[in-house]
Amino acid sequence: MTYATGRIPNYVERKEINRIVTESLEKGEGFQDLLLRLIESETFGTK
């Protein structure tokens, strides 16, 4: 996410990223699914 947005995520964005990663792990999703979730996130879409 840091590379994609060109900056270090702030506190709220880090919480969103952690939530996405946790949900992906709980569902047993792979890297592709995680990447898609991050791209579809509010953080990525607004930066």
C-alpha distance matrix in Angstrom:
0.0 3.8 5.4 5.0 6.0 8.1 8.3 8.0 7.5 11.2 13.3 13.4 9.7 9.6 12.6 11.2 8.5 11.5 13.7 11.9 11.9 15.5 16.7 15.7 17.5 20.4 20.9 20.7 18.2 16.9 13.8 14.3 14.6 11.5 9.5 11.7 11.3 7.6 8.7 11.7 10.3 11.7 8.7 7.4 11.1 12.2 10.3
3.8 0.0 3.8 5.5 5.5 5.7 5.2 5.1 6.5 10.2 13.0 13.9 10.6 10.4 14.0 13.4 11.0 13.6 16.3 15.1 14.9 18.2 19.9 19.0 20.4 23.4 24.2 24.0 21.6 20.2 16.9 17.6 18.3 15.1 13.1 15.5 15.1 11.4 12.2 15.1 13.6 14.2 10.7 9.8 13.4 13.6 10.8
5.4 3.8 0.0 3.8 5.7 5.2 7.0 8.3 10.1 13.8 16.7 17.5 14.0 14.0 17.4 16.5 13.8 16.5 19.1 17.3 16.9 20.5 21.9 20.4 21.9 25.2 25.5 24.9 22.2 20.2 16.6 17.0 18.3 15.6 12.9 15.3 15.9 12.4 12.3 15.7 15.0 16.0 12.8 10.9 14.1 14.7 11.7
5.0 5.5 3.8 0.0 3.8 5.7 8.1 9.9 10.5 14.2 17.0 16.9 13.3 14.1 17.1 15.4 13.1 16.4 18.3 16.1 16.4 20.1 20.8 19.4 21.5 24.5 24.5 24.2 21.2 19.5 16.0 15.6 16.6 14.3 11.2 12.9 13.6 10.2 9.2 12.6 12.3 13.3 10.5 7.8 10.7 11.7 9.0
6.0 5.5 5.7 3.8 0.0 3.8 5.6 7.9 8.4 11.6 14.8 14.7 11.3 12.8 15.9 14.5 13.0 16.4 18.2 16.6 17.4 20.9 21.7 20.9 23.1 25.8 26.0 26.2 23.4 22.1 18.9 18.6 19.0 16.4 13.8 15.0 15.0 11.3 10.5 13.2 12.0 11.9 8.7 6.9 9.5 9.4 6.0
8.1 5.7 5.2 5.7 3.8 0.0 3.8 7.2 9.3 12.3 15.9 16.6 13.6 14.5 18.0 17.2 15.5 18.6 20.9 19.6 19.9 23.3 24.6 23.7 25.6 28.5 28.9 28.8 26.1 24.5 21.1 21.1 21.9 19.2 16.6 18.2 18.4 14.7 14.1 16.9 15.7 15.5 12.1 10.7 13.1 12.5 8.8
8.3 5.2 7.0 8.1 5.6 3.8 0.0 3.8 6.3 9.0 12.6 13.9 11.3 12.1 15.7 15.5 14.1 16.8 19.4 18.8 19.1 22.2 23.8 23.4 25.0 27.7 28.6 28.7 26.4 25.2 21.9 22.4 22.8 19.7 17.7 19.5 18.9 15.1 15.3 17.8 15.8 15.2 11.5 11.3 14.0 12.8 9.5
8.0 5.1 8.3 9.9 7.9 7.2 3.8 0.0 3.8 6.5 9.7 11.6 9.3 9.1 12.9 13.4 12.0 14.1 17.0 16.9 16.9 19.7 21.7 21.6 22.8 25.5 26.8 26.9 25.1 24.0 21.0 22.1 22.2 18.8 17.4 19.5 18.4 14.6 15.8 18.0 15.6 15.2 11.4 12.0 15.2 14.2 11.4
7.5 6.5 10.1 10.5 8.4 9.3 6.3 3.8 0.0 3.8 6.8 7.9 5.5 5.9 9.4 9.8 9.0 11.3 13.8 14.0 14.6 17.1 18.9 19.3 20.7 23.0 24.4 24.9 23.2 22.7 20.1 21.0 20.5 17.0 16.1 17.7 16.0 12.5 14.1 15.7 12.7 12.1 8.4 10.0 13.1 12.1 10.2
11.2 10.2 13.8 14.2 11.6 12.3 9.0 6.5 3.8 0.0 3.8 5.7 5.3 6.1 8.7 10.0 10.4 12.1 14.3 15.4 16.3 18.1 20.0 21.0 22.4 24.2 25.9 26.8 25.4 25.3 23.0 24.1 23.1 19.7 19.2 20.5 18.3 15.1 16.8 17.8 14.4 13.1 9.8 12.4 14.9 13.2 12.0
13.3 13.0 16.7 17.0 14.8 15.9 12.6 9.7 6.8 3.8 0.0 3.8 5.5 5.2 6.4 8.9 9.9 10.6 12.5 14.4 15.4 16.4 18.5 20.1 21.1 22.5 24.5 25.8 24.8 25.3 23.4 24.7 23.4 19.9 20.1 21.4 18.7 16.0 18.3 18.7 15.1 13.9 11.4 14.4 16.8 15.5 14.9
13.4 13.9 17.5 16.9 14.7 16.6 13.9 11.6 7.9 5.7 3.8 0.0 3.8 5.5 5.2 6.5 8.8 10.0 10.8 12.6 14.5 15.4 16.8 18.7 20.2 21.2 22.9 24.6 23.5 24.3 22.7 23.6 21.8 18.6 18.9 19.6 16.6 14.3 16.5 16.2 12.5 10.9 9.1 12.6 14.5 13.2 13.6
9.7 10.6 14.0 13.3 11.3 13.6 11.3 9.3 5.5 5.3 5.5 3.8 0.0 3.8 5.4 5.0 6.2 8.6 9.8 10.6 12.4 14.2 15.4 16.6 18.4 20.0 21.3 22.6 21.1 21.5 19.6 20.3 18.8 15.6 15.5 16.3 13.6 10.9 13.0 13.3 9.6 8.7 6.1 9.3 11.7 11.0 10.9
9.6 10.4 14.0 14.1 12.8 14.5 12.1 9.1 5.9 6.1 5.2 5.5 3.8 0.0 3.8 5.4 5.0 6.0 8.5 9.8 10.4 12.1 14.1 15.3 16.4 18.2 20.0 21.0 19.8 20.1 18.3 19.7 18.4 14.8 15.2 16.7 14.1 11.4 14.2 15.0 11.6 11.7 9.2 11.6 14.6 14.4 13.9
12.6 14.0 17.4 17.1 15.9 18.0 15.7 12.9 9.4 8.7 6.4 5.2 5.4 3.8 0.0 3.8 5.5 5.1 6.2 8.7 9.9 10.5 12.2 14.3 15.4 16.4 18.4 20.0 19.3 20.3 19.1 20.5 18.5 15.2 16.3 17.4 14.1 12.4 15.4 15.3 11.8 11.8 10.4 13.3 15.8 15.7 16.0
11.2 13.4 16.5 15.4 14.5 17.2 15.5 13.4 9.8 10.0 8.9 6.5 5.0 5.4 3.8 0.0 3.8 5.5 5.1 6.2 8.7 9.9 10.6 12.4 14.3 15.4 16.7 18.4 17.2 18.3 17.1 17.9 15.7 12.7 13.7 14.1 10.8 9.3 12.1 11.6 8.1 8.5 7.8 10.5 12.6 13.1 14.0
8.5 11.0 13.8 13.1 13.0 15.5 14.1 12.0 9.0 10.4 9.9 8.8 6.2 5.0 5.5 3.8 0.0 3.8 5.4 5.1 6.2 8.6 9.9 10.6 12.4 14.3 15.5 16.5 15.1 15.6 14.0 15.2 13.5 10.0 10.9 12.2 9.4 7.3 10.7 11.3 8.4 9.9 8.4 9.9 12.9 13.9 14.0
11.5 13.6 16.5 16.4 16.4 18.6 16.8 14.1 11.3 12.1 10.6 10.0 8.6 6.0 5.1 5.5 3.8 0.0 3.8 5.5 5.1 6.0 8.5 9.9 10.6 12.2 14.3 15.3 14.7 15.6 14.6 16.5 14.7 11.2 13.0 14.6 11.6 10.3 14.0 14.4 11.7 13.2 12.0 13.7 16.6 17.6 17.7
13.7 16.3 19.1 18.3 18.2 20.9 19.4 17.0 13.8 14.3 12.5 10.8 9.8 8.5 6.2 5.1 5.4 3.8 0.0 3.8 5.5 5.1 6.1 8.6 9.9 10.5 12.3 14.2 13.8 15.4 15.2 16.5 13.9 11.1 13.4 14.1 10.5 10.4 13.9 13.3 10.7 12.3 12.2 14.1 16.3 17.6 18.5
11.9 15.1 17.3 16.1 16.6 19.6 18.8 16.9 14.0 15.4 14.4 12.6 10.6 9.8 8.7 6.2 5.1 5.5 3.8 0.0 3.8 5.5 5.2 6.2 8.7 10.0 10.7 12.3 11.0 12.4 12.0 12.9 10.3 7.5 9.8 10.3 6.9 7.1 10.7 10.3 8.4 11.1 11.2 12.2 14.4 16.3 17.2
11.9 14.9 16.9 16.4 17.4 19.9 19.1 16.9 14.6 16.3 15.4 14.5 12.4 10.4 9.9 8.7 6.2 5.1 5.5 3.8 0.0 3.8 5.5 5.1 6.2 8.6 10.0 10.5 9.6 10.5 10.0 12.0 10.0 6.8 9.6 11.3 8.7 8.6 12.4 12.9 11.4 14.2 13.7 14.2 17.0 19.0 19.2
15.5 18.2 20.5 20.1 20.9 23.3 22.2 19.7 17.1 18.1 16.4 15.4 14.2 12.1 10.5 9.9 8.6 6.0 5.1 5.5 3.8 0.0 3.8 5.4 5.2 6.1 8.7 9.9 10.3 12.1 12.6 14.8 12.4 9.8 13.0 14.3 11.4 12.0 15.7 15.6 13.9 16.4 16.3 17.4 19.8 21.6 22.2
16.7 19.9 21.9 20.8 21.7 24.6 23.8 21.7 18.9 20.0 18.5 16.8 15.4 14.1 12.2 10.6 9.9 8.5 6.1 5.2 5.5 3.8 0.0 3.8 5.5 5.1 6.2 8.6 8.7 11.4 12.5 13.8 10.7 9.1 12.6 12.8 9.8 11.5 14.8 14.0 12.9 15.6 16.3 17.2 19.0 21.2 22.3
15.7 19.0 20.4 19.4 20.9 23.7 23.4 21.6 19.3 21.0 20.1 18.7 16.6 15.3 14.3 12.4 10.6 9.9 8.6 6.2 5.1 5.4 3.8 0.0 3.8 5.5 5.2 6.2 5.2 7.6 8.9 10.3 7.5 6.1 9.9 10.5 8.4 10.3 13.4 13.3 13.0 16.3 16.7 16.8 18.8 21.4 22.2
17.5 20.4 21.9 21.5 23.1 25.6 25.0 22.8 20.7 22.4 21.1 20.2 18.4 16.4 15.4 14.3 12.4 10.6 9.9 8.7 6.2 5.2 5.5 3.8 0.0 3.8 5.4 5.0 6.1 8.1 9.8 12.2 10.2 8.7 12.4 13.8 11.9 13.3 16.7 16.9 16.3 19.5 19.5 19.7 22.1 24.5 25.0
20.4 23.4 25.2 24.5 25.8 28.5 27.7 25.5 23.0 24.2 22.5 21.2 20.0 18.2 16.4 15.4 14.3 12.2 10.5 10.0 8.6 6.1 5.1 5.5 3.8 0.0 3.8 5.5 7.8 10.8 13.1 15.0 12.3 11.5 15.3 15.9 13.7 15.6 18.8 18.4 17.7 20.6 21.2 21.8 23.8 26.1 27.0
20.9 24.2 25.5 24.5 26.0 28.9 28.6 26.8 24.4 25.9 24.5 22.9 21.3 20.0 18.4 16.7 15.5 14.3 12.3 10.7 10.0 8.7 6.2 5.2 5.4 3.8 0.0 3.8 5.5 9.1 12.0 13.1 10.2 10.5 14.2 14.2 12.4 15.1 17.8 17.1 17.2 20.4 21.4 21.5 23.1 25.9 27.0
20.7 24.0 24.9 24.2 26.2 28.8 28.7 26.9 24.9 26.8 25.8 24.6 22.6 21.0 20.0 18.4 16.5 15.3 14.2 12.3 10.5 9.9 8.6 6.2 5.0 5.5 3.8 0.0 3.8 6.6 9.9 11.6 9.6 10.1 13.6 14.3 13.4 15.7 18.4 18.4 18.8 22.2 22.7 22.4 24.4 27.3 27.9
18.2 21.6 22.2 21.2 23.4 26.1 26.4 25.1 23.2 25.4 24.8 23.5 21.1 19.8 19.3 17.2 15.1 14.7 13.8 11.0 9.6 10.3 8.7 5.2 6.1 7.8 5.5 3.8 0.0 3.8 7.0 8.0 5.9 7.0 10.3 10.8 10.4 12.8 15.1 15.3 16.2 19.8 20.4 19.6 21.4 24.5 25.1
16.9 20.2 20.2 19.5 22.1 24.5 25.2 24.0 22.7 25.3 25.3 24.3 21.5 20.1 20.3 18.3 15.6 15.6 15.4 12.4 10.5 12.1 11.4 7.6 8.1 10.8 9.1 6.6 3.8 0.0 3.8 5.5 5.5 6.4 8.8 10.2 10.9 12.6 14.5 15.7 16.8 20.5 20.6 19.3 21.4 24.5 24.6
13.8 16.9 16.6 16.0 18.9 21.1 21.9 21.0 20.1 23.0 23.4 22.7 19.6 18.3 19.1 17.1 14.0 14.6 15.2 12.0 10.0 12.6 12.5 8.9 9.8 13.1 12.0 9.9 7.0 3.8 0.0 3.8 5.4 5.0 6.1 8.6 9.8 10.5 12.3 14.2 15.3 18.9 18.4 16.8 19.2 22.3 21.9
14.3 17.6 17.0 15.6 18.6 21.1 22.4 22.1 21.0 24.1 24.7 23.6 20.3 19.7 20.5 17.9 15.2 16.5 16.5 12.9 12.0 14.8 13.8 10.3 12.2 15.0 13.1 11.6 8.0 5.5 3.8 0.0 3.8 5.4 5.1 6.2 8.7 10.0 10.6 12.3 14.3 18.0 18.0 15.9 17.7 21.1 21.0
14.6 18.3 18.3 16.6 19.0 21.9 22.8 22.2 20.5 23.1 23.4 21.8 18.8 18.4 18.5 15.7 13.5 14.7 13.9 10.3 10.0 12.4 10.7 7.5 10.2 12.3 10.2 9.6 5.9 5.5 5.4 3.8 0.0 3.8 5.4 5.1 6.2 8.7 9.9 10.5 12.3 16.1 16.7 15.1 16.6 20.0 20.5
11.5 15.1 15.6 14.3 16.4 19.2 19.7 18.8 17.0 19.7 19.9 18.6 15.6 14.8 15.2 12.7 10.0 11.2 11.1 7.5 6.8 9.8 9.1 6.1 8.7 11.5 10.5 10.1 7.0 6.4 5.0 5.4 3.8 0.0 3.8 5.4 5.1 6.2 8.7 9.9 10.5 14.2 14.2 13.0 15.2 18.2 18.4
9.5 13.1 12.9 11.2 13.8 16.6 17.7 17.4 16.1 19.2 20.1 18.9 15.5 15.2 16.3 13.7 10.9 13.0 13.4 9.8 9.6 13.0 12.6 9.9 12.4 15.3 14.2 13.6 10.3 8.8 6.1 5.1 5.4 3.8 0.0 3.8 5.4 5.2 6.2 8.6 9.9 13.5 13.0 10.9 13.2 16.3 16.1
11.7 15.5 15.3 12.9 15.0 18.2 19.5 19.5 17.7 20.5 21.4 19.6 16.3 16.7 17.4 14.1 12.2 14.6 14.1 10.3 11.3 14.3 12.8 10.5 13.8 15.9 14.2 14.3 10.8 10.2 8.6 6.2 5.1 5.4 3.8 0.0 3.8 5.4 5.1 6.1 8.6 12.2 12.8 10.6 11.8 15.4 15.9
11.3 15.1 15.9 13.6 15.0 18.4 18.9 18.4 16.0 18.3 18.7 16.6 13.6 14.1 14.1 10.8 9.4 11.6 10.5 6.9 8.7 11.4 9.8 8.4 11.9 13.7 12.4 13.4 10.4 10.9 9.8 8.7 6.2 5.1 5.4 3.8 0.0 3.8 5.5 5.1 6.1 9.9 10.8 9.7 11.1 14.3 15.3
7.6 11.4 12.4 10.2 11.3 14.7 15.1 14.6 12.5 15.1 16.0 14.3 10.9 11.4 12.4 9.3 7.3 10.3 10.4 7.1 8.6 12.0 11.5 10.3 13.3 15.6 15.1 15.7 12.8 12.6 10.5 10.0 8.7 6.2 5.2 5.4 3.8 0.0 3.8 5.4 5.1 8.5 8.1 6.8 9.2 12.0 12.3
8.7 12.2 12.3 9.2 10.5 14.1 15.3 15.8 14.1 16.8 18.3 16.5 13.0 14.2 15.4 12.1 10.7 14.0 13.9 10.7 12.4 15.7 14.8 13.4 16.7 18.8 17.8 18.4 15.1 14.5 12.3 10.6 9.9 8.7 6.2 5.1 5.5 3.8 0.0 3.8 5.5 8.4 8.5 5.7 7.1 10.5 10.9
11.7 15.1 15.7 12.6 13.2 16.9 17.8 18.0 15.7 17.8 18.7 16.2 13.3 15.0 15.3 11.6 11.3 14.4 13.3 10.3 12.9 15.6 14.0 13.3 16.9 18.4 17.1 18.4 15.3 15.7 14.2 12.3 10.5 9.9 8.6 6.1 5.1 5.4 3.8 0.0 3.8 6.7 8.5 6.8 6.7 10.2 11.8
10.3 13.6 15.0 12.3 12.0 15.7 15.8 15.6 12.7 14.4 15.1 12.5 9.6 11.6 11.8 8.1 8.4 11.7 10.7 8.4 11.4 13.9 12.9 13.0 16.3 17.7 17.2 18.8 16.2 16.8 15.3 14.3 12.3 10.5 9.9 8.6 6.1 5.1 5.5 3.8 0.0 3.8 5.4 5.5 6.2 8.7 10.4
11.7 14.2 16.0 13.3 11.9 15.5 15.2 15.2 12.1 13.1 13.9 10.9 8.7 11.7 11.8 8.5 9.9 13.2 12.3 11.1 14.2 16.4 15.6 16.3 19.5 20.6 20.4 22.2 19.8 20.5 18.9 18.0 16.1 14.2 13.5 12.2 9.9 8.5 8.4 6.7 3.8 0.0 3.8 5.5 5.0 6.0 8.6
8.7 10.7 12.8 10.5 8.7 12.1 11.5 11.4 8.4 9.8 11.4 9.1 6.1 9.2 10.4 7.8 8.4 12.0 12.2 11.2 13.7 16.3 16.3 16.7 19.5 21.2 21.4 22.7 20.4 20.6 18.4 18.0 16.7 14.2 13.0 12.8 10.8 8.1 8.5 8.5 5.4 3.8 0.0 3.8 5.6 5.6 6.4
7.4 9.8 10.9 7.8 6.9 10.7 11.3 12.0 10.0 12.4 14.4 12.6 9.3 11.6 13.3 10.5 9.9 13.7 14.1 12.2 14.2 17.4 17.2 16.8 19.7 21.8 21.5 22.4 19.6 19.3 16.8 15.9 15.1 13.0 10.9 10.6 9.7 6.8 5.7 6.8 5.5 5.5 3.8 0.0 3.8 5.6 5.6
11.1 13.4 14.1 10.7 9.5 13.1 14.0 15.2 13.1 14.9 16.8 14.5 11.7 14.6 15.8 12.6 12.9 16.6 16.3 14.4 17.0 19.8 19.0 18.8 22.1 23.8 23.1 24.4 21.4 21.4 19.2 17.7 16.6 15.2 13.2 11.8 11.1 9.2 7.1 6.7 6.2 5.0 5.6 3.8 0.0 3.8 5.8
12.2 13.6 14.7 11.7 9.4 12.5 12.8 14.2 12.1 13.2 15.5 13.2 11.0 14.4 15.7 13.1 13.9 17.6 17.6 16.3 19.0 21.6 21.2 21.4 24.5 26.1 25.9 27.3 24.5 24.5 22.3 21.1 20.0 18.2 16.3 15.4 14.3 12.0 10.5 10.2 8.7 6.0 5.6 5.6 3.8 0.0 3.8
10.3 10.8 11.7 9.0 6.0 8.8 9.5 11.4 10.2 12.0 14.9 13.6 10.9 13.9 16.0 14.0 14.0 17.7 18.5 17.2 19.2 22.2 22.3 22.2 25.0 27.0 27.0 27.9 25.1 24.6 21.9 21.0 20.5 18.4 16.1 15.9 15.3 12.3 10.9 11.8 10.4 8.6 6.4 5.6 5.8 3.8 0.0
